[in-house]
Amino acid sequence: MGWEEKQVRGYSEFVQTAQRYHGRPIFALFCGDKDAEGRSWCPDCVTGEARGGAGAPLRTPASSSRTA
């Protein structure tokens, strides 16, 4: 079983497209542009930007530098 990619713009277009696949699994990735005033619709994105912005290095225990 393969998969197909669909790109939609806006919630109503998403709902319309998703209804065509009723009863089948749907994996959705939501992203978006900022509005005319430069604000993001995504509260997680706003928080992320406040903590270093897009492109800030991801620090995980495996990538953290430690000295012994």
A tleap script that builds the chain and sets N, CA, C and O, in Angstrom:
source leaprc.protein.ff14SB
mol = sequence {
  NMET GLY TRP GLU GLU LYS GLN VAL ARG GLY
  TYR SER GLU PHE VAL GLN THR ALA GLN ARG
  TYR HIE GLY ARG PRO ILE PHE ALA LEU PHE
  CYS GLY ASP LYS ASP ALA GLU GLY ARG SER
  TRP CYS PRO ASP CYS VAL THR GLY GLU ALA
  ARG GLY GLY ALA GLY ALA PRO LEU ARG THR
  PRO ALA SER SER SER ARG THR CALA
}
set mol.1.N position { 0.848 -1.186 0.000 }
set mol.1.CA position { 0.000 0.000 0.000 }
set mol.1.C position { 0.884 1.236 0.000 }
set mol.1.O position { 1.753 1.375 0.861 }
set mol.2.N position { 0.678 2.110 -0.929 }
set mol.2.CA position { 1.457 3.334 -1.033 }
set mol.2.C position { 0.782 4.490 -0.321 }
set mol.2.O position { -0.225 4.319 0.366 }
set mol.3.N position { 1.340 5.640 -0.493 }
set mol.3.CA position { 0.764 6.844 0.075 }
set mol.3.C position { 0.802 7.936 -0.969 }
set mol.3.O position { 1.551 7.856 -1.943 }
set mol.4.N position { 0.004 8.941 -0.764 }
set mol.4.CA position { 0.023 10.089 -1.656 }
set mol.4.C position { 0.032 11.362 -0.832 }
set mol.4.O position { -0.514 11.416 0.270 }
set mol.5.N position { 0.648 12.357 -1.375 }
set mol.5.CA position { 0.784 13.630 -0.687 }
set mol.5.C position { -0.173 14.644 -1.293 }
set mol.5.O position { -0.252 14.783 -2.513 }
set mol.6.N position { -0.893 15.345 -0.442 }
set mol.6.CA position { -1.805 16.405 -0.869 }
set mol.6.C position { -1.436 17.674 -0.129 }
set mol.6.O position { -1.158 17.641 1.070 }
set mol.7.N position { -1.432 18.773 -0.823 }
set mol.7.CA position { -1.198 20.060 -0.187 }
set mol.7.C position { -2.479 20.877 -0.283 }
set mol.7.O position { -3.064 21.033 -1.355 }
set mol.8.N position { -2.894 21.391 0.861 }
set mol.8.CA position { -4.104 22.208 0.913 }
set mol.8.C position { -3.789 23.513 1.628 }
set mol.8.O position { -2.782 23.625 2.326 }
set mol.9.N position { -4.644 24.474 1.450 }
set mol.9.CA position { -4.463 25.775 2.091 }
set mol.9.C position { -5.746 26.114 2.836 }
set mol.9.O position { -6.807 26.264 2.230 }
set mol.10.N position { -5.640 26.233 4.143 }
set mol.10.CA position { -6.789 26.592 4.964 }
set mol.10.C position { -7.541 25.377 5.497 }
set mol.10.O position { -7.486 24.282 4.938 }
set mol.11.N position { -8.239 25.615 6.594 }
set mol.11.CA position { -8.939 24.534 7.276 }
set mol.11.C position { -10.055 23.939 6.434 }
set mol.11.O position { -10.195 22.718 6.375 }
set mol.12.N position { -10.848 24.771 5.786 }
set mol.12.CA position { -11.969 24.232 5.005 }
set mol.12.C position { -11.491 23.339 3.867 }
set mol.12.O position { -12.118 22.322 3.572 }
set mol.13.N position { -10.388 23.709 3.227 }
set mol.13.CA position { -9.831 22.878 2.163 }
set mol.13.C position { -9.282 21.565 2.741 }
set mol.13.O position { -9.378 20.516 2.103 }
set mol.14.N position { -8.705 21.627 3.955 }
set mol.14.CA position { -8.230 20.412 4.609 }
set mol.14.C position { -9.393 19.459 4.887 }
set mol.14.O position { -9.310 18.269 4.584 }
set mol.15.N position { -10.477 19.985 5.465 }
set mol.15.CA position { -11.636 19.146 5.792 }
set mol.15.C position { -12.208 18.520 4.529 }
set mol.15.O position { -12.521 17.329 4.514 }
set mol.16.N position { -12.346 19.300 3.484 }
set mol.16.CA position { -12.894 18.796 2.217 }
set mol.16.C position { -12.022 17.655 1.666 }
set mol.16.O position { -12.543 16.632 1.222 }
set mol.17.N position { -10.725 17.834 1.698 }
set mol.17.CA position { -9.809 16.803 1.201 }
set mol.17.C position { -9.830 15.575 2.099 }
set mol.17.O position { -9.852 14.448 1.605 }
set mol.18.N position { -9.824 15.781 3.420 }
set mol.18.CA position { -9.828 14.654 4.358 }
set mol.18.C position { -11.089 13.814 4.207 }
set mol.18.O position { -11.037 12.595 4.369 }
set mol.19.N position { -12.213 14.437 3.902 }
set mol.19.CA position { -13.468 13.694 3.746 }
set mol.19.C position { -13.410 12.727 2.562 }
set mol.19.O position { -14.118 11.720 2.557 }
set mol.20.N position { -12.600 13.009 1.587 }
set mol.20.CA position { -12.447 12.109 0.446 }
set mol.20.C position { -11.765 10.799 0.839 }
set mol.20.O position { -11.871 9.803 0.123 }
set mol.21.N position { -11.070 10.799 1.969 }
set mol.21.CA position { -10.336 9.623 2.428 }
set mol.21.C position { -11.001 9.007 3.660 }
set mol.21.O position { -10.326 8.397 4.489 }
set mol.22.N position { -12.301 9.164 3.780 }
set mol.22.CA position { -13.069 8.664 4.927 }
set mol.22.C position { -12.774 7.174 5.156 }
set mol.22.O position { -12.840 6.364 4.231 }
set mol.23.N position { -12.450 6.836 6.397 }
set mol.23.CA position { -12.181 5.448 6.751 }
set mol.23.C position { -10.753 5.001 6.517 }
set mol.23.O position { -10.398 3.873 6.860 }
set mol.24.N position { -9.918 5.867 5.936 }
set mol.24.CA position { -8.515 5.522 5.697 }
set mol.24.C position { -7.638 6.397 6.598 }
set mol.24.O position { -8.013 7.525 6.919 }
set mol.25.N position { -6.485 5.888 7.001 }
set mol.25.CA position { -5.597 6.695 7.854 }
set mol.25.C position { -5.130 7.956 7.130 }
set mol.25.O position { -4.836 7.931 5.934 }
set mol.26.N position { -5.069 9.034 7.861 }
set mol.26.CA position { -4.577 10.312 7.332 }
set mol.26.C position { -3.502 10.817 8.288 }
set mol.26.O position { -3.724 10.894 9.496 }
set mol.27.N position { -2.353 11.155 7.749 }
set mol.27.CA position { -1.274 11.757 8.520 }
set mol.27.C position { -1.136 13.192 8.033 }
set mol.27.O position { -0.853 13.426 6.858 }
set mol.28.N position { -1.334 14.148 8.925 }
set mol.28.CA position { -1.348 15.557 8.530 }
set mol.28.C position { -0.208 16.316 9.198 }
set mol.28.O position { 0.066 16.136 10.384 }
set mol.29.N position { 0.439 17.150 8.429 }
set mol.29.CA position { 1.468 18.053 8.929 }
set mol.29.C position { 0.944 19.463 8.717 }
set mol.29.O position { 0.700 19.874 7.582 }
set mol.30.N position { 0.770 20.200 9.793 }
set mol.30.CA position { 0.260 21.553 9.706 }
set mol.30.C position { 1.415 22.545 9.813 }
set mol.30.O position { 2.239 22.447 10.723 }
set mol.31.N position { 1.472 23.464 8.916 }
set mol.31.CA position { 2.433 24.559 8.979 }
set mol.31.C position { 1.754 25.785 8.391 }
set mol.31.O position { 0.696 25.682 7.770 }
set mol.32.N position { 2.351 26.910 8.584 }
set mol.32.CA position { 1.679 28.092 8.061 }
set mol.32.C position { 2.564 29.308 8.039 }
set mol.32.O position { 3.663 29.336 8.592 }
set mol.33.N position { 2.043 30.301 7.382 }
set mol.33.CA position { 2.725 31.581 7.253 }
set mol.33.C position { 2.338 32.486 8.418 }
set mol.33.O position { 1.363 32.238 9.127 }
set mol.34.N position { 3.109 33.515 8.590 }
set mol.34.CA position { 2.755 34.542 9.571 }
set mol.34.C position { 1.760 35.502 8.919 }
set mol.34.O position { 1.701 35.630 7.696 }
set mol.35.N position { 0.987 36.165 9.764 }
set mol.35.CA position { 0.006 37.111 9.232 }
set mol.35.C position { 0.691 38.412 8.804 }
set mol.35.O position { 1.912 38.539 8.892 }
set mol.36.N position { -0.095 39.357 8.349 }
set mol.36.CA position { 0.443 40.622 7.831 }
set mol.36.C position { 1.236 41.397 8.882 }
set mol.36.O position { 2.085 42.221 8.540 }
set mol.37.N position { 0.963 41.135 10.154 }
set mol.37.CA position { 1.668 41.822 11.239 }
set mol.37.C position { 2.854 41.011 11.768 }
set mol.37.O position { 3.468 41.385 12.767 }
set mol.38.N position { 3.177 39.896 11.095 }
set mol.38.CA position { 4.330 39.095 11.481 }
set mol.38.C position { 4.076 38.127 12.614 }
set mol.38.O position { 5.025 37.583 13.178 }
set mol.39.N position { 2.802 37.892 12.971 }
set mol.39.CA position { 2.462 36.969 14.049 }
set mol.39.C position { 2.162 35.588 13.485 }
set mol.39.O position { 1.545 35.451 12.429 }
set mol.40.N position { 2.604 34.583 14.202 }
set mol.40.CA position { 2.331 33.200 13.824 }
set mol.40.C position { 1.020 32.757 14.449 }
set mol.40.O position { 0.671 33.193 15.546 }
set mol.41.N position { 0.293 31.889 13.751 }
set mol.41.CA position { -0.949 31.319 14.282 }
set mol.41.C position { -0.659 30.223 15.299 }
set mol.41.O position { -1.556 29.815 16.037 }
set mol.42.N position { 0.571 29.743 15.348 }
set mol.42.CA position { 0.947 28.575 16.141 }
set mol.42.C position { 1.586 28.999 17.470 }
set mol.42.O position { 2.681 29.563 17.463 }
set mol.43.N position { 0.929 28.742 18.611 }
set mol.43.CA position { 1.516 29.152 19.887 }
set mol.43.C position { 2.840 28.454 20.197 }
set mol.43.O position { 3.704 29.049 20.841 }
set mol.44.N position { 3.017 27.217 19.759 }
set mol.44.CA position { 4.292 26.530 19.975 }
set mol.44.C position { 5.416 27.201 19.199 }
set mol.44.O position { 6.548 27.281 19.678 }
set mol.45.N position { 5.101 27.686 17.993 }
set mol.45.CA position { 6.111 28.390 17.189 }
set mol.45.C position { 6.508 29.700 17.853 }
set mol.45.O position { 7.683 30.066 17.859 }
set mol.46.N position { 5.533 30.404 18.410 }
set mol.46.CA position { 5.808 31.664 19.104 }
set mol.46.C position { 6.740 31.400 20.287 }
set mol.46.O position { 7.698 32.142 20.504 }
set mol.47.N position { 6.460 30.349 21.046 }
set mol.47.CA position { 7.309 29.985 22.183 }
set mol.47.C position { 8.710 29.613 21.708 }
set mol.47.O position { 9.699 30.031 22.309 }
set mol.48.N position { 8.801 28.831 20.635 }
set mol.48.CA position { 10.093 28.428 20.101 }
set mol.48.C position { 10.924 29.603 19.637 }
set mol.48.O position { 12.134 29.640 19.859 }
set mol.49.N position { 10.280 30.565 18.993 }
set mol.49.CA position { 11.006 31.757 18.533 }
set mol.49.C position { 11.527 32.552 19.714 }
set mol.49.O position { 12.625 33.105 19.654 }
set mol.50.N position { 10.750 32.615 20.789 }
set mol.50.CA position { 11.173 33.354 21.976 }
set mol.50.C position { 12.376 32.691 22.643 }
set mol.50.O position { 13.136 33.348 23.354 }
set mol.51.N position { 12.546 31.393 22.414 }
set mol.51.CA position { 13.651 30.642 23.040 }
set mol.51.C position { 14.844 30.475 22.118 }
set mol.51.O position { 15.764 29.726 22.448 }
set mol.52.N position { 14.863 31.124 21.008 }
set mol.52.CA position { 16.035 31.017 20.146 }
set mol.52.C position { 15.711 31.063 18.675 }
set mol.52.O position { 16.608 31.165 17.838 }
set mol.53.N position { 14.445 30.989 18.357 }
set mol.53.CA position { 14.043 31.130 16.967 }
set mol.53.C position { 14.295 29.913 16.113 }
set mol.53.O position { 14.905 28.934 16.542 }
set mol.54.N position { 13.813 30.001 14.905 }
set mol.54.CA position { 14.001 28.924 13.938 }
set mol.54.C position { 15.485 28.757 13.664 }
set mol.54.O position { 16.215 29.737 13.521 }
set mol.55.N position { 15.913 27.538 13.592 }
set mol.55.CA position { 17.315 27.269 13.301 }
set mol.55.C position { 18.197 27.212 14.524 }
set mol.55.O position { 19.401 26.980 14.414 }
set mol.56.N position { 17.609 27.424 15.702 }
set mol.56.CA position { 18.411 27.318 16.918 }
set mol.56.C position { 18.834 25.865 17.098 }
set mol.56.O position { 18.046 24.962 16.817 }
set mol.57.N position { 20.049 25.620 17.554 }
set mol.57.CA position { 20.509 24.238 17.686 }
set mol.57.C position { 19.686 23.470 18.712 }
set mol.57.O position { 19.346 23.989 19.775 }
set mol.58.N position { 19.380 22.243 18.377 }
set mol.58.CA position { 18.649 21.369 19.278 }
set mol.58.C position { 19.648 20.710 20.205 }
set mol.58.O position { 20.613 20.097 19.748 }
set mol.59.N position { 19.425 20.830 21.496 }
set mol.59.CA position { 20.337 20.243 22.468 }
set mol.59.C position { 19.684 19.024 23.087 }
set mol.59.O position { 18.640 19.134 23.730 }
set mol.60.N position { 20.281 17.884 22.902 }
set mol.60.CA position { 19.813 16.643 23.505 }
set mol.60.C position { 20.942 16.077 24.330 }
set mol.60.O position { 22.087 16.494 24.159 }
set mol.61.N position { 20.660 15.132 25.231 }
set mol.61.CA position { 21.755 14.559 26.034 }
set mol.61.C position { 22.890 14.007 25.165 }
set mol.61.O position { 24.056 14.106 25.549 }
set mol.62.N position { 22.574 13.433 24.012 }
set mol.62.CA position { 23.609 12.872 23.154 }
set mol.62.C position { 24.465 13.963 22.496 }
set mol.62.O position { 25.637 13.739 22.194 }
set mol.63.N position { 23.870 15.148 22.276 }
set mol.63.CA position { 24.631 16.192 21.580 }
set mol.63.C position { 25.203 17.235 22.534 }
set mol.63.O position { 25.932 18.132 22.110 }
set mol.64.N position { 24.872 17.121 23.832 }
set mol.64.CA position { 25.401 18.086 24.801 }
set mol.64.C position { 26.878 17.828 25.024 }
set mol.64.O position { 27.327 16.682 25.079 }
set mol.65.N position { 27.614 18.899 25.148 }
set mol.65.CA position { 29.053 18.704 25.396 }
set mol.65.C position { 29.285 18.670 26.891 }
set mol.65.O position { 28.850 19.557 27.625 }
set mol.66.N position { 29.972 17.638 27.328 }
set mol.66.CA position { 30.316 17.492 28.738 }
set mol.66.C position { 31.808 17.253 28.844 }
set mol.66.O position { 32.426 16.630 27.980 }
set mol.67.N position { 32.358 17.754 29.906 }
set mol.67.CA position { 33.761 17.464 30.158 }
set mol.67.C position { 33.835 16.521 31.344 }
set mol.67.O position { 33.098 16.682 32.317 }
set mol.68.N position { 34.717 15.544 31.269 }
set mol.68.CA position { 34.823 14.545 32.336 }
set mol.68.C position { 35.892 14.944 33.310 }
set mol.68.O position { 36.136 14.232 34.284 }
savepdb mol mol.pdb
quit
